[in-house]
Amino acid sequence: MNNVTLTTTSYQFILVPHSWQDRRAPKTVRVYAPSVEPEMEMPPFGRKGENADNDKAWRDYNREELRLMREELELALKEAKAEAAVRDEGVWAPVIEALEMKLRFSRKAGCSCPCSPGFIGTHRVYLSGAGALDQISVGRRPAPEPEAPARTFTMADFVLMGNNN
């Protein structure tokens, strides 16, 4: 089965069903939140343990980043619930179930290196007709671009073919 994309006013949810050709099925769903930049300045890079003040600055920065990601997921959950109330509730059920469960943050949610930080759920989530979901990616939808005002033309705007001399 292919990925399923659901959208609300502000968010896009991409549901990735498990491919049964891959035997390494995760036992729980992964939820990837929109990346959020804290308003505080990012501390300088360095080795952990070399500078206690820098280590504390990184802990504070990471804590704030995590708080903002959880806040984004809460807002996305509210929009998903509102959308489920108006539209087909069954389609939104796995999204709501995944976002309501206790989610544990992991820098290595997707693989063994820190390339895919995300949240790990407490159990599997199932999509009707597709089976278990491997992951749900939540992203912010870009604001729609304003439409250009309609242009009106006058006869002076047109160049007549016979009068090119």
Secondary structure, DSSP 8 states (H G I E B T S, - for coil): ---EEEE-SSEEEEEEE--TT-S---SS-EEE------SS-------TTT-HHHHHHHHHHHHHHHHHHHHHHHHHHHHHHHHHHHS-HHHHHHHHHHHHS--EEETTSSSSSTTS-EEE-SS--EETTTEEEEEEEEEE--------------GGGS--GGG--
